[in-house]
Amino acid sequence: MPFVELDNRLIEYRLILGGADRPPLVFLHEGLGSAALWRDFPDRLARKTATRALIYSRTGYGQSGSLPAKREPDFMHREALDVLPRLLSKLGIERPFIVGHSDGASIALIYAASHPEQVSGLALMAPHVFVEAVTLTSIARIAEQYETTDLRQRLAQHHTHVDDAFRGWADIWLNPRFGTWSLGAEVEKLSVPTLLIQGEDDPYGTLAQLDAFEAAKRATITRLVLPACGHSPHRDQEVAVTDAIVRFTASNAA
């Protein structure tokens, strides 16, 4: 994949060519994801929506550069308000539909709440808007596996800086200072059309995350709750997720 340089660090990215008459798609990966770990989901979705797409790996993930320092509780805000706007500008991406997964969904929410005029819509899979006990329990469990199983070796196949990818994510989520983290203000400000997708069997979050959006009653919300689906709806229920995003983008085309 090619790289773009921001703050003297290389960010790997991939562009999918497609029609320029519809808003492009931008994919924001989960806490242990990367551009490559989306696999071919972005390609299929770009074909079905007849548009182009951007996929990138955040700093510390995939083949992107290493973290400059340990993450702080505001790391998602920094990504959404500093890195993402400059990256989109540098690559010529305007008013995208943002497809975010987990931490990537939260970053998409922050960006859209602060830049509503620059976003056509959101598709948020397993978004986090506040810290739940079930999330911390699951992260603590996988953090133990990182130390006691071959998980680190398996993740190293996908991340050049594997400790940055894993520890940069797990350590801040499990830090007591992160316990009061919330995107309640961003949910209250959200005004762009938003598709929410959640698996019923997600070990990292509950439907209370989606309820927070609907309670705000600001944005136009479409809700999709999937049975037999865990934390990765685009893998567990790919057809249902793809069809929902295709319908959503078509009905909200700028």
N, C-alpha and C positions, 0 to 999 in steps of 0.2 A: 504494500500500500504506500501511497505518497505521504509526505509529511508537510505540515505547515508549522512555522516557528512563531511562538508567542512567548514573550518574556524569556527569551534565550532557551526555551525548551521546545522540543519537537512533539507535535501532536499528530498521531497517525489518523488518516481519514480515508474515506472511500466515497466517491461520487457515482451515482447511478444516473445515466442519461435518460431523458424522457421528454415528454411534452412540456413546453414552456408556457402554455396557456392556462395551466392550473397551478395552484400553490404547491411548492415542493414539500416533500416530507423530510423531517429531521428526526433521527432516532437517538434517544438518550438512554444509555444502558444502565443496568442494575448495579448494585454495590460490588459484585464480583464479576461483572461483565466486561465486554470490550467490543470493538467494532466487529471483530471476527466471530465472536460468540453469539451475535445475532444470527449467524449462519445465513441461509438464503431467504429468511423471512422478509427482509427489506426488498429484495429483488422481486419476490412474488407480489408484494403489496404495491410496489412501484408500477409493475406491469398492469395490475388490475385497476389501479387508479390513473393510469396513463400519465404519470408525471415523473419528475426526477427526484432524487433523494440524496441526503447526506447522512453518513454514519461516521462517527469518530470515537476514539478511545480517550477518555479523560486522563489527565496527568496521573501517572502511577499505574495505569492499566494497559493491557495489550502491549503494543510495541512503542507506546508513547514514553516520554521522558520520565525520570524519577520524580518523586515528590520533593519539593524544596525543603519541607519541614513537616513535622507532625500535623495532622489535621486538627482544626479547632471546631467547636460546635457550630460555627457559622459556615462550614465548608460548602454546603449546598448553596447558600446565598452567594458566596464568592464565585462559584461556578456559574450561577445563573445571571449574576449582575455584572461580572467582570469578564470572565472567559468567554461565555457563550455569545454575547453581543459582538465582541471583537472577531471571534471566529466566523460567525455568520457574515459579517461585513467583509472580512478578508476573502471569503469564498463566494461572495456575491449571492447569498441566499436571502430572499426577501419574503416576508409574511408567510412563513411556513405553517403547515400542520405539524405539530410536534407529537411524536409517538414516544412516550416515556415509560420506562419500566422500573418500579420500585424507587430507589434513590433517584433514578433518572426521571421518574414521574414527578417527584417532589421538586426537582430542579426545574422541570418544565412549568410547573405551577408557579414557582417564584418568578420565573422570567415573564410569563404571561400576565401575572398580576401587576408587574411593574412596567411592562411594555405592551399593553393590550392592542395598540394600533399596529404593532409589528407581528402579530400572530393571527393566523386565520382560524385556528382551532386547536384543541388538544385531544389526544387519545391517551388516557392515563391508565396503565395496567398496574394493579397492586400499589397504589400510591400511599405514601406515608404523610400524614399531616400532624400527627402527634405520636408520642412514644407509648407503645402498649407493652404490657408485661409479657405477652406471648412472643413479641418480637425479640425482646431481650433474652428470653429463655432459649429461643432457637439460635440466636447469634452466639450465646455462651456455649451451647452444645457444639456448634460447628467450630468454634474457636478451640475447644478441647480436641476435636478431631484433627485440627490443623497441627497440633503438637504431638498427637499420639498415633496417627495413621499416615497413610501415604497421600493424604489430601494435598499437602504442600507440593509434592512432586507432580501430582496431576494438574494442579493449577499452574505450575511452572511451564507447562506445555503451551499455555495461552498468554502468560504475562512475563515480560522480560524482567520486571522488577516485582517479583511475586510477593515479597514481604510488604512492599508498598501497597500492592493491590489488596492483600488480605488484611494486614495489620492496620493499614490506613483506614479501612472500613470498619473492622470489628472493634478496634481499640476505642475509636471515638464513640461508636454507638453504646459501648459498655461503660464509658466514662461517666461517673456520677454527674458531671457537669452537663451532660447531654440529656439528663432526665426530664428537664423542663422544656426541651425543644418543642416548638409548635409552629405550625403554619396557619394558625387561626386567622391572623391578620390578612394573609395572602388569600385565603379562601373567601374572606369577606370582600376583598377587592376584585376577585375574579369576575370578568365580564364576557369572556369569549366562549363560544360553544364548546362544551366539554363532554367527551365520552368517557365514562368510568367503567373499568373492567376489573372484576375481582373474582378469584376462585373461592368456592365455598370451603375448600380444604387447605387454604393457604396457611402454613405454619408461621408466617412472618407478619400476619395482619388479619384483622377481622372486618366485617361489614361496617363497623363503627367508623372506619376511615371514610367510607363513601357517605355515610349518614351526615358527616360533618359538612360535606359539600352541599347536600340538599337542605340542610338546616339554614344555611346562609341565604338561600333563595335569591342569589344575585345573577349567576350565570345560567344559561340554558343547559340543563344537565340531562344526558341520556345515560341510563344505568344498565349494565349487563353483568349479571351474577351467574357464574358458570358452575354447574355441578361437576363432580369428579375432576376438579381442577385445583392445582396447588398454586405456588408462587409465580409460575411462569405460564400465564394463559396462552401466550403465542406459541408455546410448545405443547402444552397439555391439551389445548382445544384450538388448534391452529385454524381450522376451517371456520369455526364460529367467530373467532376473533377477526380473521381477515375479512369475512363477509360484513361484520359489524362496522369495521373501520371504513371499508369501501362505501357502504351506505351512508355513513356519517359524513365522510368527506364530500360525497356527491350532493348531499342535502344542504351542506354548508359551504359550497363552493363560492369563492368571492367573485 
